[in-house]
Amino acid sequence: MTVYADVTDEELKRRGLLIMTVNGIGAVLQANYVTLYLIYAPKEKRIKYFKLVAILDVGCLALVILVVLLAFQQNFRIAIVGL
């Protein structure tokens, strides 16, 4: 999840192509790992994993992005995200 946040951070800055590229590749590799895990995992673990993904990865990341975009101006957004 940290990789996705870093990609979003670099998108906010509109510069940092190298870091965005490296983090994007990391996100793809992570997605491949998770996909392979889900292919070979037992059904109970798959269901549990999908619930966790829905809550943590999708829900929390969407909430953070929404709050940052709606609550702060562009210049302050970069400071809030962590730079």
PyMOL commands that set and color helices and strands:
alter all, ss='L'
color gray80, all
select helices_A, chain A and resi 2-13+17-40+43-71+74-81
alter helices_A, ss='H'
color red, helices_A
deselect
rebuild
show_as cartoon
